[in-house]
């Protein structure tokens, strides 16, 4: 699961958010642009937090903790 695919997912989200932001700037929706950027950051952060959670779970199982 921790392969190159996660990097492509994060890059894909970044590209989509950048395109949406450019479109919204063209139609004068600056306030929504900020919200879409924030939503993209939150989505990526949740993905990273899930990966960190899986890492700690694996470490617990490997060392026999809990």
N, C-alpha and C positions, 0 to 999 in steps of 0.2 A: 504493500500500500504506500510505502514511503519512497516511491520511485520518482521518476521524472514527471509522471502524470500530474502530481500536485503542483509542480512548478508551472506546467502548462495551464492548469486550471486557474491559478492565481494570475498568470499573465493574461489569460482570456478575459477574466473579470475586469482586469485593469484596462484592457483595450475596449471592452464594451462600455465601461463607465466613461472613458475618454471620448468615445464617439457620441454617447448620449449627452455629455457635457457640452460638446461642441455644437450639437444640434440645439440644445436649450439656450446656449448663449446667442445663437443666431436669431432666435425668436424672442429675445429679451426676457428670459425666465431665470435670472441670476439666483433668486432665492431657492428655486427648485434644483439648480445646479449644485448648490452646496449640500442639499439634502441627498442627492444621488451619490455624491462623493462620499458623504458620511455613511450611506447605506453600503457602498462598496467596501469601505474600510471595515465596517462591522462584519460583513460576510466573510472577508478574508481573515479577520481576527478570530471568528468562530471556527473557521477551518483549522487555523493554527492551534487554537486551544484544544480542539478535539485531538489533534496529533500529539500534543504535549500530554494530554490525559492518557492516551494509548501508550505513550512512552513510559510514563510512571507506572501504569498497570503492568506493563511488560517487565519493568525493573523489579516491581514487587514480587511478581511470580518467579522471576529468575533467582532472586536472592532469598525467597521463602519468607518474606515479611508478611505479616498479617495472615 
